[in-house]
Amino acid sequence: MLAHALFSLATLATAVSAAPLAAPLEARASTLAASSSSNVDFNITYSSNRTEGLPTMLILATGGTIAGSSASNLDSTTYQAGVVGVGQLIQAVPELLNVSNVDGMQVSNIASESMPDSVVLKLTKLANKALCAPNATFDGVVITHGTDTLEETAFTMDVTLQCDKPVVVVGAMRPSTAISADGPNNLLQAVTTASHPASRNRGALIVLNDRVCQAYYCEKTQANTVDTFDSPEPGYIGALLSDKLFYYSTAAQPTFKQTFDLSNVTALPDVDILYGYQGTDFGLLNATIADGAKGVVLAGTGAGSIPAAALHDIDAAAAKGFPLVRSSKINVGAAVPGDAGYDSMIAGGLLNPVKSRRLLQILLALNKTNDEIRDAFEGKLDSYLSYKPGSS
């Protein structure tokens, strides 16, 4: 199966373009790649020769469909994710070396629905060391990732990145063995985006299918097709034409975004999501708390609506200091602060349930108080909603 994947990747890369390499690729032992002080904390398993004048990218590979393989080139649903290694992914796209020098590290090789919090925490620490340390020599980081939970990892990168260099998270909707695999071009576009100086000061980005969106808002919207990632309200911030990047506006950060330093955090606490539906009383809340959850996100209906039958247990848990975030299971809109009857819960604002969960995990890991957690979720949005004409 792996041999089939490698053959297909190499064949596809050859068909895409016959452009000459900027520099030949060579596999080097990790001990050699780590010989410079800037790489000492990284297990670099693949490295290109250096072309002077080009930026240097670190590709952190985690698996997913982009590294998937199947015995059939018509299969885009029952393939095995996380088969192809980072070196093979790079080799399949020799055009990468026209835009950047490339180092690759295999952080994991799994389907993203199985992505543990520990690997995500490792990714943010690696990205910050690679880009933000005083002796950092990498100009950007690209993370290859399965699309099922890609938005969660990308959001984590966005709210934990400690400098203005870009992190780009990329995946694919078709495995490497598919007739029209989207992974190779997505990877080229991700590296192109991370290599471009206009990508600085935009936080973490998601690049797939010729489009660029901010990780803070971007989410997966389609289970099967290649145009799955979207920012339904804010929209895309950039695009690629013939693999040339352009942005629609100058660099800016999301209005409600805050950043947090996780360099001293060793684990993220358990936070569960309970799904709202017609007639629910969120009866699993007490069981979730008893099972050891440190916080809960309630994925409410509409704008984060919670049935009256559920409020007794919710209010009781909140009265004991247990943090509860009220989000919306709808992919567009906000759960706003100040909604009548919901004072015991923290409003998730524009963040969907999975992003609300990750932000709550981060805040709890940093030992924030409930008041500080509420302010992190609600503060900036509330200041906009409470604005009165004529006030400063």
Phi and psi in degrees as a GROMACS rama.xvg file:
@    title "Ramachandran Plot"
@    xaxis  label "Phi"
@    yaxis  label "Psi"
@TYPE xy
-62.6305  -41.2109  LEU-2
-61.3362  -40.1248  ALA-3
-60.7731  -41.9708  HIS-4
-63.6313  -44.7468  ALA-5
-65.2773  -41.3527  LEU-6
-60.9421  -44.4666  PHE-7
-65.1251  -42.5011  SER-8
-60.6911  -47.3546  LEU-9
-64.3453  -40.5853  ALA-10
-63.3155  -43.6484  THR-11
-63.8156  -43.8525  LEU-12
-61.5448  -38.8596  ALA-13
-64.6921  -38.3502  THR-14
-71.1119  -30.2066  ALA-15
-64.5585  -44.602  VAL-16
-163.311  147.764  SER-17
-104.607  20.2182  ALA-18
-61.3714  143.238  ALA-19
-68.7619  151.225  PRO-20
-72.266  145.665  LEU-21
-69.2916  -32.0058  ALA-22
-160.463  147.527  ALA-23
-69.0325  147.881  PRO-24
-85.4339  147.264  LEU-25
-145.199  139.448  GLU-26
-83.5805  134.136  ALA-27
-129.2  148.246  ARG-28
-63.0509  149.24  ALA-29
-59.9743  -31.4076  SER-30
-65.7647  -35.3749  THR-31
-71.7489  -42.1496  LEU-32
-65.5141  -27.1867  ALA-33
-89.8993  11.4789  ALA-34
-70.3839  -26.8991  SER-35
-83.2466  149.775  SER-36
-63.2627  -28.0321  SER-37
-69.6207  -19.5217  SER-38
-106.089  7.30183  ASN-39
-62.9075  -27.7616  VAL-40
-90.5092  3.71321  ASP-41
-120.486  138.487  PHE-42
-91.235  74.8281  ASN-43
-71.342  118.61  ILE-44
-105.144  -9.29212  THR-45
-149.593  135.681  TYR-46
-147.039  141.528  SER-47
-93.6131  158.347  SER-48
-61.5443  155.203  ASN-49
-94.1859  135.51  ARG-50
-109.171  118.191  THR-51
-59.7275  137.091  GLU-52
96.8822  -18.471  GLY-53
-88.7914  147.44  LEU-54
-67.4053  164.553  PRO-55
-117.432  125.074  THR-56
-108.931  145.246  MET-57
-108.14  120.349  LEU-58
-99.1024  118.304  ILE-59
-102.463  110.167  LEU-60
-96.5481  133.909  ALA-61
-122.766  -5.1849  THR-62
110.998  -143.022  GLY-63
87.9559  -174.065  GLY-64
-62.5411  -34.2725  THR-65
-59.1862  -25.9884  ILE-66
-109.402  23.6072  ALA-67
-88.8876  165.999  GLY-68
-151.163  149.497  SER-69
-143.994  157.348  SER-70
-72.9388  -16.7715  ALA-71
-115.17  132.881  SER-72
-79.4284  1.91525  ASN-73
-98.6417  -4.94808  LEU-74
-86.2571  119.118  ASP-75
-127.58  18.2161  SER-76
-132.264  -34.507  THR-77
-113.584  18.7537  THR-78
-68.1643  172.177  TYR-79
-100.793  120.271  GLN-80
-79.3627  155.738  ALA-81
66.3311  55.2258  GLY-82
-114.379  -46.7716  VAL-83
-80.7198  136.689  VAL-84
-84.8143  169.057  GLY-85
-62.6644  -36.9078  VAL-86
-62.074  -41.7999  GLY-87
-68.3351  -36.2211  GLN-88
-61.1141  -42.1518  LEU-89
-69.1064  -44.7885  ILE-90
-60.7276  -30.0295  GLN-91
-69.8368  -15.1312  ALA-92
-128.818  75.1962  VAL-93
-61.5244  -21.6596  PRO-94
-64.8949  -15.4055  GLU-95
-52.8505  -37.6014  LEU-96
-78.8764  -1.74618  LEU-97
-81.1236  -17.8292  ASN-98
-116.552  -16.1849  VAL-99
-162.713  152.153  SER-100
-78.7761  145.753  ASN-101
-133.283  131.092  VAL-102
-116.514  146.018  ASP-103
-127.47  142.137  GLY-104
-133.889  130.758  MET-105
-89.4076  101.5  GLN-106
-82.1628  -39.4838  VAL-107
-158.85  175.151  SER-108
-148.877  75.0152  ASN-109
-136.577  164.106  ILE-110
-71.4691  141.363  ALA-111
-72.323  -18.2459  SER-112
-65.6568  -17.1469  GLU-113
-100.605  9.38357  SER-114
-67.3485  115.636  MET-115
-80.8271  155.387  PRO-116
-58.3145  -31.9594  ASP-117
-62.0071  -37.776  SER-118
-70.871  -39.3636  VAL-119
-62.5392  -41.995  VAL-120
-62.8335  -39.4094  LEU-121
-63.6733  -40.0176  LYS-122
-62.0745  -43.8295  LEU-123
-68.3515  -33.6652  THR-124
-69.6385  -40.9365  LYS-125
-63.3614  -44.2664  LEU-126
-62.8585  -42.9077  ALA-127
-68.0035  -36.5974  ASN-128
-68.0937  -39.5027  LYS-129
-68.131  -33.0534  ALA-130
-108.48  -33.4454  LEU-131
-112.043  -9.31321  CYS-132
-65.981  153.322  ALA-133
-55.7663  -32.422  PRO-134
-102.853  19.941  ASN-135
-64.2646  135.696  ALA-136
-116.766  -3.35755  THR-137
-83.9978  141.939  PHE-138
-96.7988  -15.9581  ASP-139
-167.549  160.68  GLY-140
-124.002  136.095  VAL-141
-118.396  127.989  VAL-142
-110.313  120.211  ILE-143
-90.0495  135.444  THR-144
-155.219  148.209  HIS-145
-64.4076  144.882  GLY-146
-77.4421  -19.4608  THR-147
-58.927  -39.8  ASP-148
-122.965  18.8616  THR-149
-56.3352  -40.8495  LEU-150
-63.4508  -30.0612  GLU-151
-70.069  -44.5388  GLU-152
-66.2751  -43.2828  THR-153
-62.6758  -41.8997  ALA-154
-60.8028  -42.2239  PHE-155
-59.6312  -44.6304  THR-156
-59.7113  -41.2038  MET-157
-63.7898  -42.0134  ASP-158
-92.0093  4.16548  VAL-159
-124.266  -2.56157  THR-160
-73.3621  130.856  LEU-161
-102.956  11.7912  GLN-162
-151.632  179.932  CYS-163
-91.9305  3.27435  ASP-164
-73.1345  153.767  LYS-165
-84.6262  143.118  PRO-166
-117.226  126.582  VAL-167
-118.913  127.635  VAL-168
-106.895  132.676  VAL-169
-138.969  149.721  VAL-170
-147.45  -160.399  GLY-171
-151.559  155.597  ALA-172
-101.815  -9.4183  MET-173
-127.906  141.582  ARG-174
-68.6762  167.781  PRO-175
-62.4716  -23.1274  SER-176
-88.9736  -4.74853  THR-177
-69.3231  152.79  ALA-178
-56.0685  -43.6406  ILE-179
-119.738  57.1455  SER-180
-56.8861  132.612  ALA-181
-92.6756  -10.0413  ASP-182
-60.861  -48.6332  GLY-183
-58.0181  -45.2038  PRO-184
-71.4562  -35.1054  ASN-185
-60.8136  -41.7455  ASN-186
-64.9787  -43.1819  LEU-187
-59.8506  -43.4992  LEU-188
-68.711  -33.8999  GLN-189
-66.066  -45.468  ALA-190
-65.8152  -39.9121  VAL-191
-58.5221  -43.7846  THR-192
-66.4349  -46.1731  THR-193
-66.3862  -25.2773  ALA-194
-82.681  -14.4142  SER-195
-86.0191  132.6  HIS-196
-61.8165  -25.167  PRO-197
-70.7254  -9.18229  ALA-198
-85.6835  -5.00864  SER-199
-70.2032  153.068  ARG-200
60.6708  30.8902  ASN-201
-118.182  4.41172  ARG-202
72.7926  -155.212  GLY-203
-81.4644  143.068  ALA-204
-125.009  154.145  LEU-205
-114.547  128.351  ILE-206
-125.017  119.271  VAL-207
-153.327  146.4  LEU-208
55.9095  45.0807  ASN-209
73.2357  8.41451  ASP-210
-126.09  152.348  ARG-211
-122.207  128.482  VAL-212
-136.202  156.917  CYS-213
-74.3529  133.526  GLN-214
-61.402  -28.3474  ALA-215
-60.3364  -36.5842  TYR-216
-107.918  -21.0383  TYR-217
-73.7512  144.64  CYS-218
-151.596  159.749  GLU-219
-77.8366  128.279  LYS-220
-119.803  -6.56995  THR-221
-142.179  132.869  GLN-222
-78.1548  -18.3459  ALA-223
-127.825  -31.4228  ASN-224
-93.1313  161.355  THR-225
-74.2008  -16.7444  VAL-226
-95.0014  46.139  ASP-227
-81.3614  -34.4588  THR-228
-87.3844  134.093  PHE-229
-153.059  158.091  ASP-230
-117.684  89.0706  SER-231
-54.5763  -38.2647  PRO-232
-94.2518  -57.0711  GLU-233
-68.6242  -28.3996  PRO-234
85.4382  174.625  GLY-235
-72.8118  150.852  TYR-236
-103.077  -12.1808  ILE-237
-165.012  177.023  GLY-238
-155.375  170.949  ALA-239
-126.283  131.239  LEU-240
-119.039  122.687  LEU-241
50.3791  38.9697  SER-242
62.3962  24.5523  ASP-243
-107.135  126.169  LYS-244
-83.4383  140.325  LEU-245
-144.565  152.792  PHE-246
-112.903  151.039  TYR-247
-80.6887  -18.4492  TYR-248
-153.28  168.933  SER-249
-69.2579  166.401  THR-250
-62.3546  136.05  ALA-251
-154.668  156.054  ALA-252
-105.176  154.916  GLN-253
-56.8948  140.353  PRO-254
-56.9492  -41.2519  THR-255
-97.3161  5.3877  PHE-256
-76.1832  138.241  LYS-257
-124.046  155.543  GLN-258
-116.765  150.491  THR-259
-136.012  143.262  PHE-260
-95.3833  114.992  ASP-261
-103.846  16.157  LEU-262
-60.4766  -27.9978  SER-263
-103.294  6.46126  ASN-264
-88.406  130.677  VAL-265
-102.499  -17.1712  THR-266
-160.043  152.513  ALA-267
-99.999  135.143  LEU-268
-71.7392  160.002  PRO-269
-72.6136  125.215  ASP-270
-131.803  128.13  VAL-271
-104.451  159.163  ASP-272
-116.036  128.73  ILE-273
-110.147  129.73  LEU-274
-92.661  129.12  TYR-275
-85.4932  146.561  GLY-276
-158.339  173.932  TYR-277
-59.0182  119.969  GLN-278
85.2419  0.902809  GLY-279
-67.6517  146.456  THR-280
-112.992  13.8842  ASP-281
49.8306  46.4658  PHE-282
-63.3619  -16.0549  GLY-283
-83.1946  -3.42673  LEU-284
-58.4326  -51.185  LEU-285
-65.4455  -35.0764  ASN-286
-66.2821  -38.274  ALA-287
-64.1567  -43.2584  THR-288
-64.4698  -43.4228  ILE-289
-63.5862  -27.7943  ALA-290
-80.7399  -3.99398  ASP-291
109.6  4.36121  GLY-292
-61.5179  141.381  ALA-293
-96.6885  -8.02251  LYS-294
-169.256  161.729  GLY-295
-138.007  139.113  VAL-296
-105.531  127.175  VAL-297
-98.5684  111.65  LEU-298
-84.4142  86.5576  ALA-299
-76.7387  167.643  GLY-300
-79.3998  160.868  THR-301
52.4574  -128.863  GLY-302
-87.2155  42.3987  ALA-303
84.0159  31.3036  GLY-304
-69.2809  140.561  SER-305
-122.497  127.453  ILE-306
-60.8701  146.154  PRO-307
-58.8638  -32.378  ALA-308
-64.4949  -19.0408  ALA-309
-93.4504  -13.1421  ALA-310
-68.6858  -31.1183  LEU-311
-59.5639  -52.6591  HIS-312
-67.4289  -36.3408  ASP-313
-64.2852  -48.5106  ILE-314
-63.4185  -36.7639  ASP-315
-65.8981  -42.2359  ALA-316
-66.2541  -42.4982  ALA-317
-64.1812  -35.3459  ALA-318
-63.837  -24.0062  ALA-319
-89.3434  4.68025  LYS-320
92.0438  8.43237  GLY-321
-79.2051  124.502  PHE-322
-77.5546  126.294  PRO-323
-125.491  123.216  LEU-324
-107.312  129.375  VAL-325
-99.4771  114.074  ARG-326
-117.693  -177.028  SER-327
-119.345  136.82  SER-328
-79.9837  -5.73685  LYS-329
-80.0846  140.461  ILE-330
-83.1583  -0.289527  ASN-331
-135.825  132.325  VAL-332
121.167  -176.74  GLY-333
-136.249  147.211  ALA-334
-95.4117  108.562  ALA-335
-95.8348  150.342  VAL-336
-69.9758  155.233  PRO-337
85.1232  4.89173  GLY-338
-67.4777  129.33  ASP-339
-56.6108  131.032  ALA-340
87.9049  -3.76994  GLY-341
-114.554  23.2288  TYR-342
-62.9014  -26.2379  ASP-343
-74.7884  -13.4788  SER-344
-105.63  152.231  MET-345
-91.2442  130.719  ILE-346
-79.3038  130.117  ALA-347
-79.6245  -5.41197  GLY-348
63.3417  -131.353  GLY-349
-86.3276  -1.78345  LEU-350
-82.8405  132.917  LEU-351
-73.1511  173.427  ASN-352
-57.5082  -41.7445  PRO-353
-70.8741  -34.0078  VAL-354
-74.5736  -35.2391  LYS-355
-61.5766  -41.3974  SER-356
-59.6571  -46.9548  ARG-357
-66.4541  -39.8536  ARG-358
-64.6705  -40.8729  LEU-359
-63.6526  -40.5606  LEU-360
-57.6063  -45.8652  GLN-361
-62.7977  -45.8063  ILE-362
-65.0412  -39.7094  LEU-363
-67.561  -38.6857  LEU-364
-63.3563  -28.4986  ALA-365
-90.8575  9.47408  LEU-366
60.1836  36.9839  ASN-367
-72.6949  145.654  LYS-368
-74.6683  166.593  THR-369
-61.6047  -35.8189  ASN-370
-65.3961  -40.9954  ASP-371
-67.4474  -36.7389  GLU-372
-64.5356  -44.697  ILE-373
-60.5644  -42.9929  ARG-374
-64.6368  -37.8709  ASP-375
-63.4456  -37.5174  ALA-376
-81.0189  -44.0713  PHE-377
-104.57  -24.805  GLU-378
-52.7391  -56.0901  GLY-379
-68.8484  -40.5989  LYS-380
-64.48  -41.2992  LEU-381
-62.9615  -35.6724  ASP-382
-65.1914  -33.1281  SER-383
-72.2524  -43.8045  TYR-384
-69.8804  -25.9579  LEU-385
-94.6172  2.73228  SER-386
-63.0956  138.077  TYR-387
-119.331  133.117  LYS-388
-52.7677  132.706  PRO-389
97.0513  -15.0261  GLY-390
-83.3312  160.296  SER-391
